[in-house]
Amino acid sequence: MVTESTIGGKVLKSRNTKRRPRMEDFSHTFKLFVKNKIAFVGFAIVLIYFIITVLDYADPYWLGVANINTVASWAPHLTAAVPTPPTLARGWWYWFGETQFQAPIFPVMLAALKTDITYSLIVVLTGLVIGIVLGTLSGYFGKLYDELLMRITDIFFSVPTLVMAIAVTTVLGYSLQNVMIALIIIWWPIYARLTRGVSLSIKSNKYIEASTAAGSSGLRNVFVHVLPNVLSVVFVQFSLDLGTVVQLLAALDFIGFNKANPLLPELGSMLTWGTTYLVGGIWWPIVVPGIFLLIFTVAVNLMGDGLRDVLDPKLRR
Amino acid sequence: MLLLIPTILGLTIFMFILIDSVPKGILASPYINPHSSVPVKIQIQNALKILGLNYPPPIAYLFYLDRLVHGDLGLMSMPGYPNSVSAAILDALPNTIQLTIFASIVSIAIAIPLGTYIGARPNSVADQAGRIFTLTGYAIPAFWLALLLQLGLGKGTISGNPFGFFPISGSFTASLIPYPPPSWFVGGYTEPTHLVIFDSLIHGDFPLFVDSLEHIVLPTLTLTYVLLAGILRFIRAGMVDASNQEYVKTARSKGVPEKQVIKKHIRKNAMIPAVTVMGLLIAGLLGGVVLTETVFQYPGMGYLTTQGILYYQVWLVMGGALVFGLILVLTNLIVDVVYAMTDPRIRY
């Protein structure tokens, strides 16, 4: 039995090393990614946001109250008084001042990340799974099914995303959960298009022909050969979309779809609360949550651009 | 061209599915006259019969399509607006188109020279500044930017702000309209174009003209920033791409002046990829219009649609979405034509 072979002086071990090339590839990718400093900073910021989200779930009391799902925990009286400006004198809660109901902005904003990031992750991941399955199959098997799927995705691309989300949420009912469902409904076509294109180009490769000749079924080809190649492209899109969806979620909430639970900490709601005092010239309830939203989306974009450079076989090495 | 028809039909089918899943009573509610002596139940039945919604969905869809073809998008009941959705949308549409065209003109006028400058100097300080600019423009939520502009440049927000001289809501100051209003001021809109900027000029009302110009500055700035970031990014990429081509080397080596090389050889080719993504940018622009109009309460289609959400007017929201879709489909068609014109290699 051959356990070693030599190609060009380099010893390749074949026993027990089936996954080795992929792991080596992964660590190489990671090294390239770390080298790209800007992208790595983006990644680090995104990681911090995720850690805050996990903390919100693991130990809600770290924000100082027992229930972080309502503003009433921080501001039990929900008074309409004018919010106080940012100050260092009253402890870390009040570093960024107060918003409507005299609730402290900082802890409410940290609690809001839980809602925003969880919902966006659900939207993007669900859309991604549906899109990949439909898109890959459609690209590989083609014909009538492909034509039908592409016409359906055309419909979703023919209306601006925000407007489509408004239409679907209006029908589903005014709540953040329904905004999430609406975004899932309109998000999968992006991935379906993307993966369809990739799987179409992979399909014409010789190794697919070879594996078919060796007796592999169409479905096996899709899952073993096409899907792994689709994933790297999808991963870049996924990281970029995360920022877009967080923005959309906040925008839809801002427009007024969060009627069911207006006291829920959420970045869009926080901006809505801030607009109450716009004419009074009170800027911090608007500026601070927006900056946190902006930092997240910029970081996600930096990370996505870096990932694209690293994962694109044309640009790497 | 013909490929548009299945898309538009598919869009109407999708809209119909959405409408059909709303409870029938809500769909019929704008068709009910509360002051009528006829019982409400019977009025609902009559309304459903007129709308064809008591038939099975495929037939009800044909009723819906028939009404769309005749320009009937349904009814709505919102204070201060006409009862017909089509009429309300037609009233508001000019403002939206004006806003998008203003923003497009301003951003293209800035993007082409700026993109040329940046693209000709990759990795310079100007390029890095441009990169930060496009990145934030890409990542900034349009509605937050609008709020920031209201705070920073808006009249009456932050007291003592030296830059605060732009009005923050509406398309003109209502107190400038005398009482009784002039004959060309009908139902909250100016005749004949509904665009206060042009109508005030037509009728020689100069103070109103200046006032309406001041009102459009902040919404245009918001949209310009969002659009400019997208265009700039692609022009820069196109410039860098084109300047690595062989024909550019040839032009330089045969002694063509650098200005000519950048203008004629690089920029012309850099515009092609920028035009292809125009459709995407316009889709983003239309989404941005909805948010911008909502924040500035600018009486366009976006503001109308979000008002429809607050008052739960299903026909209005669906009609607005459909019209936005049609606008996008048509602009994409125009983009394709422009693309064919800019790139002589493409012939349909």
Boltz contact constraints between the chains, C-beta under 6 A:
constraints:
  - contact:
      token1: [A, 151]
      token2: [B, 6]
      max_distance: 6.0
  - contact:
      token1: [A, 151]
      token2: [B, 10]
      max_distance: 6.0
  - contact:
      token1: [A, 154]
      token2: [B, 7]
      max_distance: 6.0
  - contact:
      token1: [A, 155]
      token2: [B, 10]
      max_distance: 6.0
  - contact:
      token1: [A, 155]
      token2: [B, 11]
      max_distance: 6.0
  - contact:
      token1: [A, 155]
      token2: [B, 14]
      max_distance: 6.0
  - contact:
      token1: [A, 158]
      token2: [B, 7]
      max_distance: 6.0
  - contact:
      token1: [A, 158]
      token2: [B, 11]
      max_distance: 6.0
  - contact:
      token1: [A, 158]
      token2: [B, 325]
      max_distance: 6.0
  - contact:
      token1: [A, 158]
      token2: [B, 328]
      max_distance: 6.0
  - contact:
      token1: [A, 158]
      token2: [B, 329]
      max_distance: 6.0
  - contact:
      token1: [A, 159]
      token2: [B, 321]
      max_distance: 6.0
  - contact:
      token1: [A, 159]
      token2: [B, 325]
      max_distance: 6.0
  - contact:
      token1: [A, 160]
      token2: [B, 283]
      max_distance: 6.0
  - contact:
      token1: [A, 160]
      token2: [B, 286]
      max_distance: 6.0
  - contact:
      token1: [A, 160]
      token2: [B, 287]
      max_distance: 6.0
  - contact:
      token1: [A, 160]
      token2: [B, 324]
      max_distance: 6.0
  - contact:
      token1: [A, 161]
      token2: [B, 287]
      max_distance: 6.0
  - contact:
      token1: [A, 162]
      token2: [B, 287]
      max_distance: 6.0
  - contact:
      token1: [A, 162]
      token2: [B, 290]
      max_distance: 6.0
  - contact:
      token1: [A, 163]
      token2: [B, 321]
      max_distance: 6.0
  - contact:
      token1: [A, 163]
      token2: [B, 324]
      max_distance: 6.0
  - contact:
      token1: [A, 167]
      token2: [B, 18]
      max_distance: 6.0
  - contact:
      token1: [A, 167]
      token2: [B, 317]
      max_distance: 6.0
  - contact:
      token1: [A, 167]
      token2: [B, 321]
      max_distance: 6.0
  - contact:
      token1: [A, 170]
      token2: [B, 317]
      max_distance: 6.0
  - contact:
      token1: [A, 171]
      token2: [B, 18]
      max_distance: 6.0
  - contact:
      token1: [A, 171]
      token2: [B, 21]
      max_distance: 6.0
  - contact:
      token1: [A, 171]
      token2: [B, 22]
      max_distance: 6.0
  - contact:
      token1: [A, 247]
      token2: [B, 141]
      max_distance: 6.0
  - contact:
      token1: [A, 251]
      token2: [B, 143]
      max_distance: 6.0
  - contact:
      token1: [A, 251]
      token2: [B, 291]
      max_distance: 6.0
  - contact:
      token1: [A, 254]
      token2: [B, 143]
      max_distance: 6.0
  - contact:
      token1: [A, 255]
      token2: [B, 306]
      max_distance: 6.0
  - contact:
      token1: [A, 256]
      token2: [B, 309]
      max_distance: 6.0
  - contact:
      token1: [A, 256]
      token2: [B, 310]
      max_distance: 6.0
  - contact:
      token1: [A, 278]
      token2: [B, 157]
      max_distance: 6.0
  - contact:
      token1: [A, 281]
      token2: [B, 157]
      max_distance: 6.0
  - contact:
      token1: [A, 281]
      token2: [B, 158]
      max_distance: 6.0
  - contact:
      token1: [A, 281]
      token2: [B, 159]
      max_distance: 6.0
  - contact:
      token1: [A, 283]
      token2: [B, 151]
      max_distance: 6.0
  - contact:
      token1: [A, 286]
      token2: [B, 147]
      max_distance: 6.0
  - contact:
      token1: [A, 290]
      token2: [B, 144]
      max_distance: 6.0
  - contact:
      token1: [A, 294]
      token2: [B, 140]
      max_distance: 6.0
  - contact:
      token1: [A, 297]
      token2: [B, 139]
      max_distance: 6.0
  - contact:
      token1: [A, 298]
      token2: [B, 139]
      max_distance: 6.0
  - contact:
      token1: [A, 301]
      token2: [B, 139]
      max_distance: 6.0
